[in-house]
């Protein structure tokens, strides 16, 4: 098992995305997961986005949010 989250990892940025119609992993479990994450790392750095009508899949809207998150948190590549 992993030890407690410490040091720089306490301040890592996390984006968690979930479709509100996911039949495999109900939205409730996504909500529980994000609350657990917020108890382990800086809760201000945890973003939870839900997507109306999205099942256990992805969407253009979600991918645009992922791109925006990456652009914000990772340095540009030359």
Rosetta silent file (secondary structure, phi, psi, omega in degrees, C-alpha in Angstrom):
SEQUENCE: XXXXXXXXXXXXXXXXXXXXXXXXXXXXXXXXXXXXXXXXXXXXXXXXXXXXXXXXXXXXXXXXXXXXXXXXXXXXXX
SCORE:     score description
SCORE:     0.000 S_00000001
   1 L     0.000  157.565 -179.142    0.000    0.000    0.000 S_00000001
   2 L   -82.670  148.806  175.065    1.038    3.599   -0.523 S_00000001
   3 L   -78.724 -178.004  179.162    2.148    5.828    2.301 S_00000001
   4 L   -64.213  151.523  176.890    0.601    9.212    3.027 S_00000001
   5 L   -76.738  128.959 -175.610    0.790   11.864    0.344 S_00000001
   6 L  -143.353  175.091  175.184    3.473   14.364    1.304 S_00000001
   7 H    59.865 -138.996 -174.479    5.791   17.046    0.032 S_00000001
   8 H   -64.214  -28.222 -178.634    5.238   18.458   -3.423 S_00000001
   9 H   -65.372  -21.178  176.204    2.527   15.888   -4.177 S_00000001
  10 H   -61.483  -26.091 -175.623    0.267   17.589   -1.609 S_00000001
  11 H  -107.393   15.593  179.011   -0.017   20.489   -4.068 S_00000001
  12 L   -67.331  144.897  176.831   -0.530   18.522   -7.273 S_00000001
  13 L   -88.743  136.114 -178.445   -3.385   19.692   -9.493 S_00000001
  14 E  -128.435  131.216  170.614   -6.060   17.093  -10.232 S_00000001
  15 E  -114.204  120.313  176.353   -8.846   17.166  -12.818 S_00000001
  16 E  -115.819  128.436 -177.749  -11.470   14.459  -12.378 S_00000001
  17 E  -119.363  146.079 -177.879  -14.171   14.119  -15.036 S_00000001
  18 E  -154.177  132.593  173.045  -17.347   12.035  -14.916 S_00000001
  19 E   -77.838  138.257 -176.986  -20.398   11.540  -17.092 S_00000001
  20 L   -79.281   -1.659  176.765  -23.635   11.836  -15.155 S_00000001
  21 L  -118.436   21.611 -178.658  -25.138    8.872  -17.041 S_00000001
  22 L   -65.076  116.549 -179.211  -22.205    6.449  -16.608 S_00000001
  23 L   -82.610  -16.468 -178.977  -23.758    2.964  -16.205 S_00000001
  24 L   -90.043  -42.795  178.473  -20.484    1.270  -15.151 S_00000001
  25 L  -125.451   95.861 -176.910  -19.247    3.737  -12.531 S_00000001
  26 L   -56.321  148.716 -178.795  -22.194    5.695  -11.125 S_00000001
  27 H   -52.132  -34.458  179.403  -21.675    9.424  -10.555 S_00000001
  28 H   -55.032  -38.658 -179.330  -22.004    8.826   -6.793 S_00000001
  29 H   -71.485  -33.565  173.338  -18.670    6.942   -6.852 S_00000001
  30 H   -63.131  -42.118  179.120  -17.008    9.815   -8.698 S_00000001
  31 H   -64.132  -41.879  177.531  -18.315   12.184   -6.038 S_00000001
  32 H   -64.827  -39.195  179.698  -17.000    9.937   -3.245 S_00000001
  33 H   -64.039  -44.263 -178.403  -13.620    9.683   -4.984 S_00000001
  34 H   -66.387  -35.074  177.123  -13.246   13.448   -5.339 S_00000001
  35 H   -67.090  -38.579  176.343  -14.094   13.947   -1.660 S_00000001
  36 H   -63.617  -44.559  177.371  -11.450   11.364   -0.701 S_00000001
  37 H   -57.611  -44.717 -178.621   -8.905   13.124   -2.944 S_00000001
  38 H   -63.903  -24.433  177.946   -9.738   16.474   -1.319 S_00000001
  39 H   -81.730  -15.271 -175.203   -9.021   14.941    2.093 S_00000001
  40 H  -101.538  -31.600 -179.975   -5.597   13.742    0.896 S_00000001
  41 L  -127.591  178.721  179.643   -4.253   16.732   -1.054 S_00000001
  42 L   -59.406  111.612 -175.287   -4.892   20.473   -1.163 S_00000001
  43 H   -61.932  -23.188  178.730   -8.647   20.591   -1.910 S_00000001
  44 H   -67.198  -18.705 -177.635   -8.249   23.915   -3.730 S_00000001
  45 H   -97.311    4.311 -178.738   -6.275   22.048   -6.419 S_00000001
  46 E  -103.714  122.702  177.537   -8.943   19.414   -7.090 S_00000001
  47 E  -115.383  129.136  178.580  -11.402   20.078   -9.917 S_00000001
  48 E  -118.920  117.909  179.993  -14.391   17.802  -10.494 S_00000001
  49 E  -117.118  136.154  175.915  -16.311   18.241  -13.743 S_00000001
  50 E  -115.440  154.620 -175.161  -19.449   16.390  -14.726 S_00000001
  51 E  -127.730  118.625 -176.413  -20.934   16.078  -18.186 S_00000001
  52 L   -64.411  128.315  175.376  -24.676   15.916  -18.750 S_00000001
  53 L    81.106   -6.177 -177.200  -25.828   12.858  -20.645 S_00000001
  54 L   -80.458  133.245  178.831  -22.333   11.363  -20.965 S_00000001
  55 L   -92.267 -148.637  179.396  -22.078    7.643  -20.343 S_00000001
  56 L   -82.126   72.226 -172.715  -18.881    5.575  -19.746 S_00000001
  57 L  -157.104 -154.501  178.035  -17.165    7.420  -22.573 S_00000001
  58 L  -137.141  175.694  178.974  -15.775   10.810  -23.481 S_00000001
  59 L  -149.888  163.597  175.763  -16.937   13.922  -25.273 S_00000001
  60 H   -58.449  -42.867 -179.765  -15.533   16.899  -27.137 S_00000001
  61 H   -59.132  -44.620  178.982  -16.448   19.095  -24.147 S_00000001
  62 H   -63.639  -44.532 -179.326  -14.503   16.844  -21.786 S_00000001
  63 H   -64.101  -34.314  176.137  -11.468   16.736  -24.096 S_00000001
  64 H   -67.249  -38.137  176.393  -11.466   20.526  -24.347 S_00000001
  65 H   -65.707  -39.264  177.132  -11.493   20.729  -20.525 S_00000001
  66 H   -63.834  -44.636  178.298   -8.582   18.248  -20.388 S_00000001
  67 H   -59.719  -45.339  179.694   -6.649   20.302  -22.952 S_00000001
  68 H   -61.912  -40.616  178.613   -7.284   23.508  -20.992 S_00000001
  69 H   -63.437  -45.915  178.839   -6.126   21.792  -17.780 S_00000001
  70 H   -62.698  -46.390  179.594   -2.931   20.525  -19.444 S_00000001
  71 H   -59.517  -35.654 -178.003   -2.215   23.916  -21.004 S_00000001
  72 H   -74.666  -36.523 -168.392   -2.649   25.585  -17.593 S_00000001
  73 H  -106.105  -15.476  179.108   -0.537   23.181  -15.528 S_00000001
  74 L  -110.605  145.431  178.469    2.212   21.884  -17.807 S_00000001
  75 L   -67.052  151.183  179.062    4.987   23.941  -19.346 S_00000001
  76 L   -64.403  151.275  177.346    4.818   24.425  -23.113 S_00000001
  77 L   -99.215  130.335  179.146    6.772   22.038  -25.312 S_00000001
  78 L   -73.195    0.000    0.000    9.196   23.628  -27.758 S_00000001
